[in-house]
Amino acid sequence: MGNKSDIELLQAIRSGDEGAFKHVFDSYWKRLYSVVIHLVGDEDQTKDILQNTFMTFWNKRNTIIISDSLWPYLIKIARNDVIDLFRKNKVRIEGVENLINDLQAYHTVEETIITRELQTVIDAEVIEMPHNMKLCFELSRREEKTIREIATELRLSEQTVKNNISEALRRLRHRIKLT
C-alpha cells in the first residue's frame, strides 16, 4: 500500500478494501489530530471528531472526488465538525481564526488553497454585513477593542454592540458551514 497514490487508495476503498482504508487512516490520523486538538483543546472531543471524520469518509467513499490528495477532503470534514462543536458550545469566532492560522502552518499547496478559500469566505461575508455590524465586528476582532470602547466610539449602547457582534459571528459560522 505504501507506494499507492491517494487516488489509487480511494479506488481500492470504493471496492471495499479495508486495508486501503486503514492505510489512509494511518497516513492522516496524526496530522488531523494535531490540527483538531490544538483547536478544540480536549482529547475526547478531538477523538470524537476524528472518528466522525473517518466514518464520514468511509460512508461517502463512492461520491468523493479528489484531484491528488485526500487531505483537503479529510480536513474539510474535520473543520466542519470543529465549527459545529464551536456552535454547540457557543465558542467565539476566534476558534475559526485559530483554524485558519493552524492551516497556514502547514505548507502543502492544497492546504494553502483551503486556508485562502476560508479567509475569502470570511472576508466576503464581512463585506456583506450592514455598516454598524461590520464596524462592531472589525473593531472587536481586528482591533481587539472592548464592547465598552466600541460602544463609546460608535455612540451605540453596549447591548447594541453585543447584538451586532453576535449576529456577525452567527453569519460567519453559517457561511463557513456552507463552504
C-alpha angles and dihedrals in degrees: 000000000000095000097044119108121234088255091056091045091051090052090052091047090051087057089055097259103161091185090062089048090051089050091053090046092050091046098051107024097089094046092049091045093053093052096044097043090052091053100039100033092206123100096206093049090046092052090047090052092048092047089052091046093056093040089053089047091052093045093049097039093117095054100041116115118193132172098205119328134037091215097090091050094047095045090050091055091047091045091054091049091050090050090049089051091049090050092049091049093039090236111174122250092265085090090063090047088052088052090053091048092048092049089050088057089067115076109207118118094239093052091049090052092051090049093050092046091052092048090047090053091050092046092048092051092048090052090054094053121107113265099257093043091051092048093048092048095047094045090049100043106025101033094030094225121163124247089253093050091049092047091052094045095047095035092236131130116264089242091055090051091049091048092049093050092046091050091047090053091046090053092048093049090049093047093047091048090057093055 
